[in-house]
Amino acid sequence: MIARRATVTDARRIAEIYNQGIEEGTATFETEPRTVQDRREWLQTHEGYPAVVVEEDGYVVGFATAGEYRPRRCYQGIGEFSVYIDRDFRGRGLGKMLLNALIADARRLGYWKLLSRVFDFNIASRRLCRACGFREVGVYERHGKLGERWVDCIIVEKLIPENLR
């Protein structure tokens, strides 16, 4: 398995994997499936953002991306990240590989912090974040609804000290 920078040619697999996450309801509040064209456009317009995939024998099995945290200039070095792995490839250490590759890409691009919100019940994602040096810094209570169920989100962050200026 190799981790590498995501390209527009990965849009189909990124859409498929993300749509699994939407369907399962364990990692995103999103409810509308993404199209290949949507993911292609996202990749094209987010050239300066961290984005990586892991592939096995040329087949993309997971991705991690970071996007804009907030539009204000003071936040331009902060990326809000997500990690998604194809359901048939989970439990094999790919999350750690992806998240570490994303951190390295963010470092290369000059980011000084990555952060995310993780569903409180998503224990695997919380463990992954801790294993990659993220700390839990707070809880957004009743941050959103999945169907009729309120969900709390754990806020995680990691500083990239080399880029703190």
C-alpha positions, 0 to 999 in steps of 0.5 A: 500500500502506498500513500500519495497526493490525491489527483482529479483522477481519484474523484470516482473512488473518493466519491464512492468511499465518501458515499459509503460514509454518508450511507453508514451515518457514522462520520458525517452529517451529510445526507446527499450522495456526492457525484464524481463531478462534484469531487472532481470540481472539489479537487480542482478548486482545492489545489492548495489544500492537503489531500491524500489517498492510499492505494493498494495495487493501483486501487484507491481504498481511502482518502483524507482531505483538509479544507478551509476552516474559516474564511478569515485571513487569520485562519488561513494556516488551519485545515479542517480534515476528514478521513474515509476508508472503503468499508472493505479495507477498514481495520488494517491500519490505513487510517493511520497511514492516511492521517500521517500522510495528510499531516505531512502534506499539510506541513509541506503546504505550510499549515500550522494546525489541523482540526476536526469534529468527530462524532462522540460515538465514533470510537475508532476515529477518536482512537485514530486521532489520538494515535496520530497526536491529536488531542481532544479539546472540547465537545460541541453538544447537540451539534447536529441531527442524524435523522431524529437523533442529536449527536455530540461532536468531539473537537480534535486538533494537532499543531504542526510546530514547524510551521508556527511562525 
